[in-house]
Amino acid sequence: MSRPMRFEDRRAVAGFTLIEVLIALAIVAVSLTAIGSLMAATVRGSRSIDEHVTLVQTARAIEAGLPDRGDLAVGSLTGVRDGYRWRIDVQPFRTNLVDPRLETPWVPQAVTITVQSPDGPVLRINSIRLSRKASG
């Protein structure tokens, strides 16, 4: 049979020591630091995605406002939309994949749309647009 603990013996084993409390606080601090850095990375990623989506939406709006095929001339157009600077470069599309001796009513043009956000990131979209050859 075990004997009952005396009051002094109970005080010696009850509670936490200072070392145990410091170790527990250190573990909590490390855990909170890890959670904080994870949250910061998530916020940065979310901002980056929002910025990219806004760049794409602006580029699509600019692309939708391009002149018709017959009115799209070789050269550059620039402007600002909602604080986003944009530039459209239209150049003849040159390739050795098409036989130049073939008669076709179409002329391919390389169209590059560049959009820059106020914060600095840039989105560049390269495409090819067909326009009718000038008759004459």
MOPE-V102392 format. One record per backbone hydrogen bond with DSSP energy under -1.0 kcal/mol. NH is the residue of the N-H (numbers start at 1). CO is the residue of the C=O. Records with the same first field share a line. If there is no record, write none. Layout:
NH->CO  CO
This chain:
10->6
11->7
12->8
13->9
14->10
21->17
22->18
23->19
24->20
25->21
26->22
27->23
28->24
29->25
30->26
31->27
32->28
33->29
34->30
35->31
36->32
37->33
38->34
39->35
40->36
41->37
42->38
43->39
44->40
45->41
46->42
47->43
48->44
49->45
50->46
51->47
52->48
53->49
54->50
55->51
56->52
57->53
58->54
59->55
60->56
61->57
62->58
63->59
64->60
65->61
66->63
71->68
72->68
73->71
75->90
77->88
79->86
81->84
84->81
85->116
86->79
87->114
88->77
89->112
90->75
91->110
93->108
102->99
107->131
109->129
110->91
111->127
112->89
113->125
114->87
115->123
116->85
117->121
120->117
123->115
125->113
127->111
129->109
131->107
133->105
